[in-house]
Amino acid sequence: MPVNANPYPSRLTLRLNAGTDPESGRTILRAVSFNNIRPQASLEDLYATAQDLAGLMELTLYSVEKVDRSELLSV
C-alpha cells in the first residue's frame, strides 16, 4: 500500500545547562521550545538562530534539537 507524508511544522528545542546536581553530579538541563518552524528551513539557519536565541538567555546552550513530524496518508 503506497503512503505519502504530509509534513507538519517542525519544533526547535534548545537544551540549556542549568548547572550540576550536587548530590548526583549530573548536569541539570532546561528546555525551551519554539513551535511552527518551517520544515524547509535549513539546518545551518536553525542552528545560527538557536545560538542567537541562546545569547539572550541566562543559561548556556547545551544542545539544539530539531523535531520533525509528518502525517502519514495512504494513497
C-alpha positions in Angstrom: 0.0 0.0 0.0 1.6 3.3 -1.1 1.9 6.0 1.6 2.5 9.8 1.4 3.8 12.0 4.1 2.3 15.4 4.8 4.8 17.4 6.9 3.8 19.4 9.9 5.7 22.5 11.1 8.8 21.5 13.0 9.9 22.3 16.6 13.2 23.8 17.6 14.3 22.9 21.1 17.2 24.5 22.9 18.6 22.5 25.9 20.2 24.8 28.4 22.8 23.9 31.1 21.3 24.9 34.4 24.3 23.6 36.5 25.2 20.4 38.2 23.1 18.4 40.8 25.2 18.5 43.9 24.1 15.0 45.0 24.4 13.0 41.8 26.9 15.2 39.9 24.6 15.1 36.8 24.1 18.0 34.5 20.7 19.8 35.0 19.1 20.7 31.7 16.2 23.1 31.0 14.4 23.0 27.6 13.0 25.9 25.7 11.0 25.0 22.6 9.9 27.1 19.6 7.0 25.7 17.5 5.8 26.2 13.9 9.3 26.1 12.4 9.0 25.6 8.6 10.2 22.1 7.6 12.1 23.6 4.7 14.3 25.8 7.0 18.0 24.9 6.5 19.8 23.3 9.4 22.5 26.0 9.3 19.9 28.7 9.7 18.2 26.9 12.5 21.5 26.4 14.4 22.5 30.0 13.9 19.1 31.1 15.2 19.4 28.8 18.2 22.8 30.3 19.0 21.4 33.9 18.7 18.4 33.0 20.9 20.7 31.3 23.5 22.7 34.5 23.7 19.6 36.2 25.1 19.2 33.6 27.9 20.9 33.5 31.2 21.8 29.8 30.9 24.4 28.4 28.5 23.4 26.4 25.4 24.0 22.7 25.8 22.4 21.3 22.6 20.0 22.1 19.8 17.3 19.7 18.6 15.0 19.9 15.5 11.9 17.8 15.8 10.1 16.9 12.6 6.6 15.4 12.4 4.5 14.2 9.5 1.1 12.8 8.9 1.1 9.5 7.0 -1.7 9.1 4.5 -2.5 6.1 2.4 -2.8 6.8 -1.3 
